[in-house]
């Protein structure tokens, strides 16, 4: 069995068990609190996950990369971000949901092997471009989960009564706090996305002699950047809140996801 399969398999198991434990604790109601000890199996999972992906992706002669590796590294960054955040604030449902998703995402390189690219083609600018791109996707994915939770909270506030399955929502901060966190995550992702576009222009100049190519990835990435920019501007200037903000976020997220992940998935599978 390969290093990739063994290490990511154990990492996925640690993510899954920890995520389920967090979600089980959150379902106990408003005063629910997950054990801080759950951070340690998550940390061990991150070490195994990072080691496996690093060993398989990078060799002296070539780099292995594609849809599967992109998904795996995206979840790696997302778990790192939320693990650090959990040492500042208490562990919450968002962390549990991302961990459960990461348990499956970590295994994607096993099924989607990607392409072999000569290491010489990965210039310094391109490497940083890729790092910030995956970081941007990680933050926007976290924001996506946060947006879903906000939507559920908003729906419940508009409903006349509470259902019997509201314990998870009761364990979350109030909607105003959730909105504040949501926009902070989107702003961080937007900053990373801005760097992606700048570095992308540098890389394109290095490889093609021009700063911009009118291909689907570049055009869709710029469109998503504009949508997220309008979203943040609307929040700052006009005070947009949950309903209006979420509609614009969904639009930007879909365009951003199609720009690389959906397109790459279709190419590798079909």
C-alpha positions in Angstrom: 0.0 0.0 0.0 1.3 3.5 -0.9 2.2 6.2 1.6 -0.7 8.3 0.2 -3.3 5.6 0.9 -2.1 4.7 4.4 -1.5 8.2 5.7 -4.5 9.8 4.2 -6.6 6.8 5.3 -5.6 7.4 9.0 -6.0 11.1 8.6 -9.5 10.7 7.2 -10.4 8.4 10.1 -9.2 10.9 12.6 -11.0 13.8 10.9 -14.2 11.7 10.7 -14.2 10.6 14.3 -13.4 14.1 15.6 -16.0 15.7 13.4 -18.7 13.3 14.5 -17.7 13.8 18.2 -17.9 17.6 17.8 -21.3 17.4 16.1 -22.7 15.0 18.7 -21.6 17.4 21.4 -23.2 20.4 19.6 -26.6 18.6 19.4 -27.0 18.8 23.2 -28.2 22.4 23.1 -27.3 26.0 23.7 -24.8 25.2 26.4 -23.1 22.4 24.5 -19.4 22.3 24.5 -17.1 19.9 22.6 -14.0 18.6 24.5 -10.8 20.6 23.9 -9.0 17.2 23.7 -10.5 16.7 20.2 -7.9 19.2 18.9 -5.1 16.6 19.3 -6.5 13.9 17.0 -7.2 16.6 14.5 -3.6 17.8 14.8 -2.3 14.3 14.3 -4.6 14.0 11.2 -3.2 17.2 9.8 0.4 15.9 10.2 -0.4 12.6 8.4 -2.5 14.4 5.8 0.3 17.0 5.1 3.0 14.4 5.0 1.1 12.2 2.5 0.2 14.9 0.1 3.7 16.5 0.3 5.4 13.2 -0.4 3.2 12.3 -3.3 2.9 15.8 -4.9 6.5 16.9 -4.9 9.5 14.9 -6.2 12.9 16.2 -7.4 11.9 15.7 -11.1 8.2 16.3 -11.2 5.1 17.5 -9.5 1.8 15.5 -9.3 -1.2 17.7 -9.3 -4.9 17.8 -10.4 -8.4 17.9 -9.2 -7.9 15.3 -6.4 -4.8 17.0 -5.0 -6.5 20.4 -5.2 -9.5 19.2 -3.2 -7.2 17.5 -0.6 -5.0 20.5 -0.1 -8.0 22.8 0.1 -9.4 20.8 3.0 -6.0 20.7 4.6 -5.8 24.5 4.6 -9.4 24.7 5.9 -8.8 22.3 8.8 -5.5 24.2 9.7 -7.5 27.5 9.7 -10.3 26.2 11.9 -7.9 24.4 14.2 -6.0 27.6 14.9 -9.3 29.5 15.4 -10.4 26.8 17.9 -7.5 27.7 20.2 -8.8 31.3 20.2 -12.5 30.5 20.5 -14.3 27.4 21.6 -14.8 24.5 19.2 -18.1 24.9 17.3 -20.3 23.2 14.7 -18.6 24.8 11.7 -15.4 22.9 12.7 -17.3 19.6 13.0 -18.9 20.0 9.5 -15.6 20.9 7.8 -13.8 17.9 9.5 -16.4 15.4 8.3 -16.1 16.9 4.8 -12.3 16.8 5.0 -12.4 13.1 5.9 -13.7 12.5 2.4 -11.7 15.3 0.7 -8.4 14.0 2.0 -8.9 10.8 0.1 -9.5 12.4 -3.3 -5.9 12.0 -4.6 -6.3 8.2 -4.2 -9.1 8.2 -6.8 -8.0 11.2 -8.9 -4.3 11.0 -9.7 -4.0 14.2 -11.7 -1.1 14.9 -14.1 2.7 14.8 -13.8 4.3 18.2 -14.5 8.0 18.7 -14.8 9.3 20.4 -11.7 11.1 23.0 -13.8 7.7 24.3 -15.0 6.7 25.2 -11.5 8.3 28.7 -11.1 8.3 30.5 -7.8 5.5 32.8 -8.9 3.4 29.8 -10.0 3.9 28.0 -6.7 2.8 31.1 -4.7 -0.1 31.5 -7.2 -1.2 28.0 -6.5 -0.8 28.3 -2.7 -3.0 31.5 -2.6 -5.5 29.9 -5.0 -6.0 26.9 -2.7 -6.1 29.2 0.3 -8.8 31.3 -1.3 -10.9 28.2 -2.1 -10.4 27.0 1.5 -11.7 30.3 3.0 -14.6 30.5 0.5 -15.5 26.9 1.4 -15.6 27.7 5.1 -17.7 30.8 4.2 -20.0 28.5 2.3 -20.7 26.3 5.3 -21.0 29.4 7.5 -23.5 30.8 5.0 -25.6 27.6 5.1 -25.7 27.8 8.9 -26.7 31.4 8.7 -29.5 30.6 6.2 -30.8 27.9 8.6 -30.7 30.4 11.5 -32.5 33.1 9.5 -35.2 30.6 8.4 -35.8 29.5 12.0 -36.0 33.1 13.2 -38.7 33.8 10.6 -40.6 30.6 11.5 -43.3 30.8 14.2 -42.2 27.9 16.2 -39.1 25.9 16.9 -38.7 22.3 15.7 -37.4 19.4 17.8 -34.2 19.4 15.8 -32.9 22.9 16.7 -30.2 21.8 19.2 -27.4 22.3 16.7 -28.6 25.8 15.8 -29.0 26.6 19.5 -25.3 25.8 20.0 -24.3 28.4 17.4 -23.6 32.1 18.2 -26.3 34.6 17.4 -27.0 35.6 13.8 -25.3 39.0 14.2 -22.1 37.3 15.4 -22.4 34.7 12.6 -22.7 37.4 10.0 -19.6 39.2 11.4 -17.6 36.0 11.2 -18.9 35.2 7.8 -17.8 38.6 6.3 -14.4 38.3 8.0 -13.9 34.9 6.3 -15.1 36.2 2.9 -12.8 39.2 3.3 -9.8 37.0 4.0 -10.7 34.8 1.0 -11.1 37.9 -1.2 -7.6 39.1 -0.2 -6.2 35.7 -1.2 -8.1 35.8 -4.4 -6.7 39.3 -5.2 -3.2 37.9 -4.8 -4.1 35.0 -7.0 -5.1 37.3 -9.8 -1.9 39.4 -9.4 0.4 36.4 -9.3 -1.6 34.8 -12.2 -0.8 37.8 -14.4 2.9 37.4 -13.5 2.8 33.7 -14.3 1.0 34.3 -17.6 3.5 36.9 -18.5 6.4 34.4 -17.8 4.8 31.6 -19.8 2.8 33.3 -22.5 4.3 36.8 -22.8 1.0 38.6 -22.0 -0.6 39.5 -18.7 -4.1 38.1 -19.4 -5.5 35.2 -21.4 -9.2 35.1 -22.2 -9.7 31.5 -21.1 -12.6 30.2 -19.0 -10.5 30.0 -15.8 -9.2 33.6 -15.9 -12.6 35.1 -16.9 -14.6 33.2 -14.3 -12.1 34.0 -11.6 -12.3 37.7 -12.4 -16.1 37.6 -12.4 -16.1 35.9 -9.0 -13.6 38.5 -7.7 -15.9 41.2 -8.8 -19.0 39.6 -7.2 -17.2 39.1 -3.9 -15.9 42.7 -4.1 -19.4 44.0 -4.6 -20.5 41.9 -1.6 -17.9 43.3 0.7 -18.5 46.9 -0.6 -22.3 46.5 0.0 -21.7 45.3 3.5 -19.4 48.2 4.3 -21.3 51.0 2.5 -24.9 49.9 2.6 -24.9 47.5 5.5 -26.1 44.5 3.6 -27.1 41.7 5.9 -28.0 38.0 5.7 -30.6 37.7 2.9 -29.1 40.1 0.3 -25.5 39.2 1.2 -26.1 35.4 0.9 -27.7 35.7 -2.5 -24.7 37.5 -3.9 -22.3 35.1 -2.1 -24.0 32.0 -3.6 -23.6 33.6 -7.1 -19.9 34.3 -6.5 -19.2 31.0 -5.0 -20.7 29.0 -7.9 -18.7 31.0 -10.4 -15.5 30.6 -8.4 -16.1 26.8 -8.0 -16.7 26.3 -11.7 -13.5 28.3 -12.6 -11.3 25.4 -11.5 -12.9 22.6 -9.6 -15.9 21.8 -11.7 -14.0 22.2 -14.9 -11.1 20.1 -13.7 -13.4 17.4 -12.4 -15.2 17.1 -15.8 -11.8 16.9 -17.6 -10.3 14.2 -15.4 -13.5 12.0 -15.2 -14.8 12.4 -18.7 
